[in-house]
Amino acid sequence: MTRKKQYFITGTDTDAGKTYFSSGLLAAGVRRQLKSIGLKPVAAGADYENGVLRNDDALALMASSNTLLPYEQVNPVVLRAPVSPHIAAKQENKIIRVAQLTGYVKGALITPHDLAVVEGAGGWRVPLNDREMMSDLALSLSLPVILVVNMKLGCINHAMLTAESILRDGLPLVGWIANGKDKMLCYEENIQTLIRGMPAPFLGELSYSDEHNASEFDVILAKLLGDN
């Protein structure tokens, strides 16, 4: 691998499968002996462990990485309430600023690595404060984006609008992932509609099958690395 790969992971909504995908992609990188890092700059929804707040998504990213960083670098802004970050921050009398988050992420990415994923919180337009959104962080980092589509009723609209927003904001959308955990009615028909209509390649499907789980992520990573 001659050039490191870095991606910003967003979803069509909350619980779209971003962490499951990000962790799986990192694990696939580890299997290929790539130095892999997962970051969760903002996390809303955390519990105390030994007196300090810890978020399950951030811990999952750490568990799937082989380039170890302190928790505080992986998840520099951790908020207790499981609500939109701008609301959770106000409840704790905190202000989240994109410039500060950008500094945290760029500092962590100084660590030598081959593969890095930066996982957003919620969807593309989730507010961080009264003026800035999660999309502003992705723009500040200038990272290519992977969109995780939660395959449920309404997903076509959610996916199309999110893809349009990413491209309009000026970032490359390298591809999209179908989260097939809960098989919706007419699942295959919805997949085919998105394949025809999305302005980015279909990278793969997450089936949540123990039997095929690793191979699914290996195939997705191979596509991202440009393997033939």
N, C-alpha and C positions, 0 to 999 in steps of 0.2 A: 504494500500500500504506500504510494508515494505522496499522497496528499490527505490531510486529515479531513474528516467529514463532521460537520456540525449542523444540527437541525433544531428548529423551533417546532414544538409539538402543540397543536391546538385541536379543539374538538368542536363539534356542532352544538354541544351543550355541556352542562355539568354531568359528570358520570358517563361521559361518552366512551370511556375506555382509554383515556390518554396514558394513565399510569401503567395499565396492563400492557399497552403497546410499547411504551418507553422502556419498561423493565425488560420485556421480551427482546426488544431490539438490542439493548445493552448486553443481555445474556448471550445473544447470538454473536455479538462482537467479541465477548470473552472467549467463546468457543473457537473463534478464528484467531485467538491470541492477539487481539487488538486492545490497546490501552483505552479503556472505555470509562466515560464519566457521565453521570446523570445529575442534572441540577433542577431544583424547584424553587425559583426565586421568591415566589409568594405562595403561601399555603394558608387557607382559612379553614379551620377545623382541626383542633389538636387537643391532646390530653397531656397531663403532667406525668413525666417519668423521672423519678428521683429528683423531683423538685423543678424540673425544666420542661417546657412545652416541646412536644415532639409530634410531628404530623406523619401519618401512616404512609402517604404517598412518597414523601421525601425518604423515609426509611426504606421503602421498597426500592427506590432508585439506588440508594446506597448499597443495598444487599445484592443488586444485580451488576454493580460496577466492580472493576478490578483495580481502578486507580482511586485510592482511598483519599477522601478529603474530610475535614472536620464537619460535623453536622451544620455548624454555623455558616460554612461556605456553600454547602449544598442547598440549604434553606435559610437564607439570611433574614427573611421576614416571615415569622410564624405567628398566626393569630388564632385565638382560642375558638371563637364562635364559627360554626359551619354556615356562614352566610357570605354574601358578596364581599370581596376584600375591602372595598371602600367603607362599607358599613361596619365590618368587624374592626377595622382600624379606628374608626370614630369612637366605637365603644371602648377602646383602650387608649383613647387620646393620642393616637399615633397618626402620622401622615406618611403615606407611601408616595415616593417620588421616583419617576422613571429614571432620572439621571443617577440617582443613588443606586437603584437596582442594576442599571447598566454597569456601573463601576464594580458592584459585587460580582456580577457574572463574568465580566472581562478579567477580573482578578483571579477568579477560579479557573478560567480557561487558559491562564498562563501555564498551569500545570501541564507537562507534556502528555499528549494523548493522541489517539488515532480517531476516536469516535466520541462525539459528545451530543447529548440531547438536553435541550432546555425546555422543560415542560411548563406550559402556561397553567393558569387557574381558570376553570370554567371555559367559556368560549372566547371568540376573537374580540368581541366588544365589551368584555367585562370591565367595569370601571375600577380604577385604582384609587382615584381621588375625584374631586369635582371637575377636573379638566382632562385628565389623562386616563387612557385605557390600556388593557393588556396588549392590544395591537401596537400601541406606541412603544412598548418595550421591545417587541419583535423588530419594529422598524429601527429603533436605536441600535439594536445589535446587528442589523442587516443580515439576518440568518434566513436561509431557505426554509420553507414551511412544509410540514406534513400535516394533513387534516385527517383526524379520526372521525368517521361518520357513525353515529349511533343509529343502527338500522331498526327504526321503529316508525310508526305512522307519523308522517310529517317530515321524514328524513330527507326526501328529495328537495323540498323547499329549503330546509335548513342548510343542506350541503351546498346547493347552488348559490344561495345568498352569501354564505361564508366564503366560498371560493371566489365569487365576484369581488367581495370586499378585500380579500388578501391581494388579489391581482391589481385592483384599483389603488391600493395603498402602495404598490410598487415593489412588492416582494415576490420572488419566485415561489410558485406552488409546485413542489417537486412530485407530489402525488397524494393520493388519498387511500385510506384504509377502511374497510368495511368491518365494523364490530358486530359480528353475528351471534353474540351470546344468547340473546332472546330472539328466536326465529319469529319474525313478524309474518302476518298473512301476506302471501304473494312475495315472499322474500326474494326468490330468484328474479322475478320480474322487476322488482325495485333495483336490484343490483344491475341488471342489464340497462335499465333506464339511466342510472347514474353513469355507467360506463360510456353510454352514448353521449350523455349531456355534460359531463364534468370537463372543465378545461384543463385537465391534468391527468396523468396516467393512473390507472388502478394498480396499486402496489400489492394488494393481497387482502385476504379475509382472515379474521380472527374467529376461530370456531370454538375456542376454549376446550378443545379436546386434548386430554392428557396424552393420547396416543400420537397425535399429529402436531402438538403445540410447538415443540422445538423446530421441527422441519418447516413449519409455516414461517417462523421468524427468520430462519436461515435463508429461505427463498427471498423474503422481502429485503434482507440485508444484501444479498447477492445482487438484486436489482439496483439498489442504491449505490453499490460499489462499482456497478457497470460490468459485472462478470458476464461472460458469454454463456 
